[in-house]
Each structure stands twice: as structure tokens, then as C-alpha cells.
Amino acid sequence: ADMGAKLLCFFLTSALLAYYIYTPMPEDIDEPWKLMFISAAFRTLEHMADVLDQLGLKPYMETLMLIPFAKYIPPTSDENITVTNTEFSNVPVRLYLPRKAAAGLRRAVIYFHGGGWCLGQAGMEGYDLLTRMTSHRLNAVVVSVDYRLAPKYHFPVQFEDVYAVTKFFLQSSVLSQYGVDPDRVCVAGDSAGGNLAAAVAQQLLEDAEVKNKLKIQALIYPALQSIDLNLPAYQDNENKPILPRSLMVKFWSAYFTSDTSLTEAMAANRHVPPESSHLFQFVNWTSLLPDEMKKDHVYTAPTYGSPELAQKYPGFLDPRAAPLLVSDAQLRRLPLTYILTCEHDVLRDDGVMYARRLRDVGVPVVHDHAKDAFHGVMMFILSPAELAMGHRVFGRYVQWLDENL
């Protein structure tokens, strides 16, 4: 009888585990089982974070910092690249300098990591590998920025950190110190880092002190607006792996404040005050999305929120946090742009709408849409031997940079 009880217990545990790990995956997704395990690990962490937060034992984002692949790699040089941690304009950066002699001046990529403005760092295993491989493949100087994170620091600190580094690096004296061609510098980033890259590119146009211009901005599944969190992408991918809508809402609100009343208003998509209604034209998906992404969604007019949230936390209406909110006139002067979007991603429409708006004002744009990919796909380049899910996506991005930078 004891054996039977053990077996029953084993079967129930297995069934529960299988139920938990098994998430229905889109048919066209690459390596569904691998994604399922990664997704289950994330969900476990999110549930744990919720419970600890509600019990008042540990803030939500602190628990999320425990993501299994967030292993820190100290700056490690190899036969191709010299890697050092240093500071530019008092902001910590990780610097990748190729050892191979260059025929002339080198190219450079300034990279901002993702993680919802709350997580991640330049030394995280996935980012270290991504920036190292970028430096090696392009024989380029790569500057990976460790900006300060929420919830300890809120907007505009993250933006100010990456902006200060970019402005510092673009000085002619600094570029020449690293043997970088002033005409071949790119800002790039994924997710929240793509948001920061887009904001930096826009702000540099307004800054008379910066003489050297960016050649390229490369935005990898960027978050570009915080005013309509019910776009078709948010609805279609509400519970998709890695970045469900509920987590993106938490990231957005944590960027601006630790006050949960903003989280609640954003979750209900009623945080924008009536006096900011003119901003919705910049994110109106009915005119900016192609038909295949509109599917059978019907546009509903925004529900307005109380003006007091926007007075307390004006950041979510600020183009430095939401680069889609600038006028066409400001977009017109932006450099050559690469935008990667993923089909199974709540942020899909942000990138698609930005690509469309940039094209409409004459900015040269390459929009790479990965139909079988989900948010965070670049971060699954876990080892050089196993380029795993990121291989094609990373390969396309780096090859495009190689041809255009």
C-alpha cells in the first residue's frame, strides 16, 4: 500500500509539473520545449515574486533579479577581445576592444541592455556574450553601459546615464583615443535598452554641443510608448512567454515610480489624462499597423485617467521615456534605423509603428520582423557553441550592422 501511495504521489507531482511546464506554444515557434522550460522558470519566479511582495518580505523586482541565467561574468579578455570595466562620465561601462589590427579607424557600437529598466547588467552572461560577439564579428569597439536601475532609481536617471555615456564617447578626443571613426558610430539596445537607444538618438538631434552624429540606431524589440497598453500586440500576446502583459505593465510603472496606483491604472489602461489626448494620434494603430497585424481587433477610444497621476509622474508622457510620442518633424532627422520585432511579443506593435512613422517621414528603415520569435530571443545566445534560439536573429542583426555601419 505504501508503494501505491508513493506512486500516486509521484504521478500527481509529475502531472502538476507537466501542467505547469506545458504552455501551448505557437505552431511556428522554434525549439518549443526549450522555450517551455525557460517560460516555466520565469513564471515560477514571477509567482514567487508576487507572494514575497504581498507578504512584505521582498520587493517584487528584487526577486526577479534571481533569474537563472543572470549569471555575472567578470570582465574576461580572450585572444580576440580585451574586456575591461571602466567609467565614462562617472557611469560604469564595460568596454570591448578588438585585438586584431585594424586597417583604418574602427567602427563602434554603444549598447544598452534590456531588463525593463529594472534588471540586467553589462556583465550578465547573455549580454557579455552578445556584446563580445558583436565586437569580434565587426572588429568594432563596443561600449556596454551599466545604467542605474529601478526601483532604486526612477526615470529619467536611466536615460541620463546612457545619454551621458553616449555624449562622452562621441567627443572627438575620446573617439580618437580608441581609434574610432566619428562617422561610424551606432547606438543599439534590446527591449528597455532599445527604448533608451531610440530616446538617445532623438535627444542628440536637439543637443548643439554634440558635433559628431550617429550613423545608425539599431532597436531590438524596443518598448517605445507607455500610453496605450492595449494595442493588438498587448492583447494577442498577453500571456506569451518571457514578457506577459502583466510584467510589462509592472516594468513600465516601476520605471516611473514605486507607487502601485500607477501600476493599477496602467493595467486598466486608464492612466493618460484627458489633456494629453492629442498624444494618441502618435500610437493610433488603425493607421500605423499593416492589416495582418490588425486581425479582427476593433479600435476603442482611450479611457482617460485622473490628471493627478500624470502630474505626479509626468515621465510616462515624456518622449525620453516614450520615443513614439514625438512629432514627425523631430523624427525626420534621425539616422539610418534597424528595427527588429517579434511576432509573439507584447512590444511588437511599438516597433512596427515606429518603423512606419520613420518611413513616412523619409528616414531609411530596415524593419526585420521575426515571425517565429518571442520577446527576449536575443538573450538565449547562451554559449558560442549553442547559439540556440538567438542564432538566426542575432546573425541577421550583426550581418546587417556589418554591411551598413
C-alpha positions in Angstrom: 0.0 0.0 0.0 2.9 2.3 0.9 4.3 1.7 -2.6 1.0 2.6 -4.2 0.8 5.8 -2.2 4.3 6.8 -3.3 3.4 6.0 -6.9 0.2 8.0 -6.7 2.2 10.9 -5.2 4.8 10.6 -8.0 2.1 10.7 -10.7 0.3 13.6 -9.2 3.5 15.6 -8.8 4.5 14.7 -12.4 1.1 15.7 -13.7 1.2 19.0 -11.8 4.8 19.7 -13.1 3.8 18.8 -16.7 0.7 21.1 -16.4 2.9 23.9 -15.1 5.7 23.5 -17.7 3.5 22.8 -20.6 2.4 26.0 -22.2 0.7 25.9 -25.5 3.2 27.3 -27.9 2.5 29.0 -31.3 3.0 26.4 -34.1 5.8 28.2 -35.8 7.9 28.7 -32.7 11.5 27.4 -32.8 12.6 24.8 -30.2 9.2 24.9 -28.3 10.4 22.6 -25.5 13.4 24.7 -24.6 11.1 27.8 -24.6 8.6 26.0 -22.4 11.2 25.3 -19.7 12.5 28.9 -19.8 9.0 30.1 -19.6 8.2 27.9 -16.7 11.3 29.1 -14.8 10.1 32.7 -15.4 6.6 32.0 -14.3 7.8 30.3 -11.1 9.9 33.4 -10.4 7.1 35.8 -11.1 4.7 33.9 -8.8 7.3 33.7 -6.1 8.0 37.5 -6.5 4.3 38.2 -6.2 3.9 36.1 -3.0 7.0 37.6 -1.3 6.0 41.1 -2.3 2.5 40.6 -0.9 3.9 39.2 2.4 6.1 42.2 2.6 9.2 40.0 2.7 11.0 41.2 -0.5 10.1 43.7 -3.2 8.9 42.2 -6.5 11.8 43.3 -8.7 14.4 42.1 -6.2 13.1 38.5 -6.5 13.1 38.8 -10.3 16.8 39.6 -10.1 17.3 35.9 -9.4 16.6 34.9 -13.0 18.5 31.6 -13.5 20.6 32.9 -16.5 21.5 36.2 -14.9 24.9 34.9 -14.0 27.5 37.6 -13.7 30.7 37.2 -15.8 33.7 39.3 -14.7 35.5 41.2 -17.4 37.4 38.4 -19.2 39.7 39.1 -22.1 40.3 36.4 -24.7 42.5 36.0 -27.8 40.3 38.3 -29.8 39.0 40.9 -27.5 40.3 42.9 -24.5 37.5 43.4 -22.0 37.6 46.0 -19.2 35.2 47.6 -16.7 35.7 51.4 -16.6 33.6 54.6 -16.3 32.6 57.1 -18.9 31.3 60.4 -17.4 31.0 58.7 -14.0 28.8 55.9 -15.4 30.1 52.3 -15.3 30.6 50.7 -18.7 32.1 47.5 -20.0 34.5 48.1 -22.9 35.3 45.6 -25.6 38.4 46.4 -27.7 39.4 44.1 -30.6 43.0 42.9 -30.6 43.1 42.4 -34.3 44.9 45.2 -36.1 42.5 47.5 -38.0 43.3 48.7 -41.5 42.0 52.1 -40.6 39.7 53.6 -38.0 37.3 51.2 -36.3 33.5 51.2 -36.0 31.8 51.5 -32.6 28.6 50.3 -31.1 27.2 51.8 -27.8 25.0 49.1 -26.4 22.2 49.4 -23.7 21.0 46.2 -22.2 17.3 45.3 -21.6 15.5 44.1 -18.5 12.6 46.6 -18.1 14.9 49.3 -16.7 14.9 47.2 -13.5 17.0 44.1 -14.3 20.2 43.1 -16.1 23.7 44.4 -16.4 26.5 44.6 -19.0 28.3 41.7 -17.2 25.3 39.3 -17.4 26.3 36.2 -19.2 23.9 36.7 -22.2 24.9 40.4 -22.6 28.6 39.8 -22.2 28.4 37.2 -24.9 26.3 39.3 -27.2 28.5 42.4 -27.0 31.7 40.3 -27.2 30.5 38.6 -30.3 29.4 41.9 -31.8 32.9 43.3 -31.2 34.5 40.3 -32.7 32.3 40.0 -35.7 32.5 43.7 -36.6 36.1 44.2 -35.4 34.4 47.2 -33.6 34.8 48.9 -30.2 31.7 48.1 -28.1 30.7 50.2 -25.1 28.1 48.3 -22.9 26.5 50.6 -20.4 25.6 49.8 -16.8 23.0 52.4 -16.2 21.3 52.6 -12.7 18.2 50.6 -12.3 14.7 50.9 -11.0 13.1 50.6 -8.5 16.0 52.2 -6.7 16.3 54.8 -9.4 13.4 56.1 -11.5 13.1 57.9 -14.8 15.0 60.0 -16.0 18.1 58.5 -14.3 18.4 55.6 -16.6 18.1 57.8 -19.7 20.5 60.4 -18.2 23.1 57.7 -17.6 23.1 56.3 -21.1 22.9 59.8 -22.6 25.9 60.9 -20.6 28.0 57.9 -21.8 27.0 58.5 -25.4 27.7 62.2 -25.3 31.1 61.5 -23.7 32.1 58.8 -26.2 31.1 61.0 -29.2 33.7 63.6 -28.3 36.4 63.7 -31.0 39.2 63.3 -28.4 37.6 60.1 -27.0 36.9 58.6 -30.4 40.4 59.2 -31.5 41.8 57.7 -28.2 40.0 54.4 -29.1 40.8 54.7 -32.9 37.1 55.0 -33.8 35.8 56.6 -37.0 33.5 59.5 -36.0 31.2 58.7 -39.0 30.7 55.1 -38.0 29.1 55.0 -34.5 25.8 53.2 -33.7 23.6 53.1 -30.7 21.8 49.8 -30.1 19.8 48.1 -27.4 17.2 45.4 -26.8 13.8 45.9 -25.1 14.2 48.6 -22.4 17.7 49.2 -23.9 16.1 49.7 -27.4 13.8 52.2 -25.7 16.9 54.0 -24.3 18.7 53.9 -27.7 15.7 55.4 -29.5 15.5 58.2 -26.9 19.2 58.9 -27.0 19.1 59.1 -30.9 16.3 61.6 -30.7 17.8 63.8 -27.9 21.2 64.0 -29.7 19.4 65.9 -32.5 18.4 68.6 -30.0 21.9 68.9 -28.5 24.0 71.6 -30.0 27.1 70.5 -28.0 27.3 67.2 -29.9 29.3 67.6 -33.1 29.7 64.0 -34.2 26.4 62.4 -35.4 25.3 58.8 -35.1 25.4 56.7 -38.3 22.8 54.2 -37.1 20.3 53.3 -34.4 19.5 49.6 -34.0 16.5 48.9 -31.9 15.8 45.3 -30.9 12.2 44.6 -29.9 12.1 48.1 -28.3 9.4 49.4 -25.9 8.5 52.8 -27.4 5.3 54.1 -25.8 3.6 53.9 -22.4 0.2 55.4 -23.2 -1.7 52.6 -24.9 -1.1 49.3 -23.3 -3.9 47.6 -25.1 -2.5 47.6 -28.6 -3.3 44.5 -30.6 0.1 43.1 -29.7 -0.6 43.5 -26.0 -3.9 41.7 -26.5 -2.6 38.9 -28.8 0.4 38.2 -26.6 -1.0 38.9 -23.2 0.2 35.6 -21.7 3.1 34.7 -24.1 6.4 33.5 -22.6 9.1 35.7 -21.1 7.1 39.0 -21.2 3.4 38.7 -20.4 1.4 42.0 -20.4 1.2 42.0 -16.6 5.0 42.0 -16.3 5.5 44.7 -18.9 3.0 46.9 -17.1 5.0 46.4 -13.9 8.2 47.3 -15.7 6.7 50.5 -17.2 5.2 51.7 -13.9 8.4 50.8 -11.9 10.4 52.9 -14.4 8.4 56.0 -13.1 7.6 55.3 -9.5 7.1 52.6 -6.8 3.6 53.9 -6.2 1.3 50.9 -7.1 -1.6 53.2 -8.1 0.2 53.8 -11.4 0.6 50.1 -11.9 -3.1 49.6 -11.4 -4.1 52.5 -13.7 -1.7 51.2 -16.4 -3.1 47.6 -16.0 -6.6 49.0 -16.7 -5.1 51.2 -19.5 -6.6 54.3 -17.9 -3.6 56.4 -16.9 -3.5 59.1 -19.5 -5.2 62.3 -18.5 -7.8 63.9 -21.0 -5.5 66.9 -21.6 -2.9 64.6 -23.2 -5.4 63.1 -25.6 -3.5 64.6 -28.6 -0.7 62.1 -28.0 -2.9 59.2 -29.0 -2.5 60.1 -32.7 1.1 59.0 -32.5 0.2 55.5 -31.4 -3.1 55.0 -33.3 -2.6 51.5 -34.6 -5.5 51.7 -37.0 -3.4 53.9 -39.3 0.0 52.6 -38.4 -0.2 48.8 -38.4 -0.4 46.6 -41.5 -3.7 44.6 -41.9 -2.2 41.2 -41.0 -1.4 42.6 -37.5 -4.8 44.3 -37.0 -6.5 40.9 -37.4 -10.1 41.4 -36.1 -9.2 44.0 -33.4 -11.5 46.9 -33.2 -10.2 50.3 -32.1 -11.7 51.6 -28.9 -11.2 55.2 -27.9 -8.9 55.6 -24.8 -10.4 55.7 -21.4 -8.9 58.7 -19.6 -7.4 58.6 -16.1 -7.1 61.2 -13.4 -4.8 64.1 -14.1 -3.1 63.7 -10.7 -1.2 60.6 -11.8 0.3 62.4 -14.7 1.1 65.4 -12.5 3.0 63.2 -10.0 4.7 61.0 -12.6 4.9 63.0 -15.9 7.5 60.6 -17.1 5.1 58.3 -19.0 4.1 61.2 -21.2 7.8 62.2 -21.8 9.3 61.4 -25.2 12.6 60.5 -23.5 10.6 57.6 -22.0 8.2 57.1 -24.9 10.0 57.9 -28.2 6.9 57.3 -30.3 5.4 60.5 -28.8 7.5 63.0 -30.8 6.2 64.8 -33.8 7.0 63.9 -37.4 9.3 66.9 -37.7 11.5 65.6 -34.9 11.6 62.1 -36.4 12.7 63.4 -39.8 16.4 63.9 -38.9 17.0 60.5 -37.4 19.8 58.3 -38.8 19.5 55.0 -40.7 17.4 52.7 -38.5 17.3 48.9 -38.0 14.2 47.7 -36.1 13.7 44.1 -35.1 10.3 43.0 -33.9 9.0 39.6 -32.9 5.5 38.3 -33.7 4.9 36.8 -30.2 5.7 39.9 -28.2 3.6 42.5 -26.4 6.0 45.1 -27.7 5.6 44.1 -31.4 3.4 47.0 -32.4 5.6 49.6 -30.8 8.4 48.7 -33.2 6.1 48.3 -36.2 4.5 51.7 -35.7 7.9 53.4 -35.2 9.2 51.8 -38.4 6.1 53.0 -40.2 6.3 56.6 -38.9 10.0 56.8 -39.7 9.4 55.6 -43.2 6.6 58.0 -43.7 8.9 61.0 -43.0 11.7 59.6 -45.2 14.1 58.1 -42.7 15.7 55.0 -44.2 14.5 52.0 -42.2 15.1 48.3 -42.3 12.4 46.5 -40.4 13.2 42.9 -39.7 10.1 41.0 -38.4 10.8 37.6 -36.9 7.5 35.7 -37.3 8.6 32.6 -35.3 10.2 34.5 -32.4 9.2 35.8 -29.0 10.4 38.6 -26.8 13.9 38.2 -25.5 15.1 35.9 -28.2 18.5 37.6 -28.4 19.2 36.7 -24.8 19.1 33.0 -25.5 22.5 33.1 -27.0 23.8 31.2 -24.0 27.1 29.9 -25.3 29.1 30.3 -28.5 28.7 26.6 -29.2 24.9 26.7 -28.7 23.6 29.8 -30.3 20.3 28.3 -29.5 17.2 30.4 -30.3 19.1 33.6 -30.9 21.2 32.3 -33.7 19.3 33.4 -36.7 18.0 36.6 -35.2 21.4 37.6 -33.8 23.1 36.6 -37.1 20.8 38.8 -39.2 21.3 41.8 -36.9 25.0 41.5 -36.8 25.3 40.9 -40.5 23.2 44.0 -41.2 25.4 46.1 -38.9 28.4 44.7 -40.7 27.1 45.8 -44.1 25.8 49.2 -43.0 28.0 50.6 -40.2 
